[in-house]
Amino acid sequence: MKKLLLITLILTIYCNLTAQNANTQRSHSIKGPLVGLSYAYEHPIAQQSTLNMELILNGGFGSGTFSGNYWYIAPSLRIEPRYYYNLSKRFSKGKKTINNSANYIAVSADYQPGFSIGNNAEASQYILIVPKYGLKRTMGEHFIFEVAAGVGTNIIGSSNWEAVLAMDLKLGYAF
């Protein structure tokens, strides 16, 4: 019984010491943007880089002069390579790095197929490409806070290009 207790104690200490490291980690999470919900999978592709893939349900509501009140839910897909440039620095200072808690730069590519569910509202098909600066922090073991912003382009159909300001503000749960 004493040997089992000693082995359990050693494994617990070892797991706690190795839970954080200076490398990116794989994670699954559910996030709540300002309006909507998303599922994200982040996969390491290098020591400080990941590929973040999100399935997002965007939402909106409002009131129009001609259409009256409206609401909608529209799906979109995001693929976003991220480079966590200060992950090693945070680790060396003893700060949290679990769930890739660090600052990052990324290029986000969003695709919305152009269909939606709703009342008096239609979602447009688009491809959005935005370079971003962001930060991700873990509160406790599983709760995450993420904020990012950037300026990019919105490709509508095949010929219209327009500049956009993109901002992400998300609270979530990583499991």
Buried (B, 14 or more C-beta within 10 A) or exposed (E): EEEEEEEEEEEEEEEEEEEBBBBBBEBEBBBEBEEBBBBBBBEBEEEBBBBBBBEBBBBBEEEEEEEEEBBBBBBBEBEBBBBBBBBBEBBEEEBBBBBBBBBBBBBBBBBBEBEBEBEBBEBEEBBBBBEBEBBBBBEEEBBBBBEBEBEBEBBBEEEEEEEEEBEBEBBBEBE
